[in-house]
Amino acid sequence: MELDTLFTLVDALSDEDKQALVQHLTQPHIPQPPSKPRKANLFPGVWMSDDFDAELPDSFWMGEE
């Protein structure tokens, strides 16, 4: 979305809606803790590769040539 479009949309809001938007954007967003504790080994047999964080090759992003 272009900034001009965004500003036009915000200008079209009522004063009350503008205030609500400002309030929403300025309040801290604190994630809520999970409602249930996590369980270890929920999916036995699932493993993560040692190179999980390794950089992916260009062929992954660009496709095979």
Secondary structure, DSSP 4 states (H G I P E B T S, - for coil): --HHHHHHHHHTS-HHHHHHHHHHHHS--PPPPPSS---TTSSTT----TTTTSPPPHHHHH---
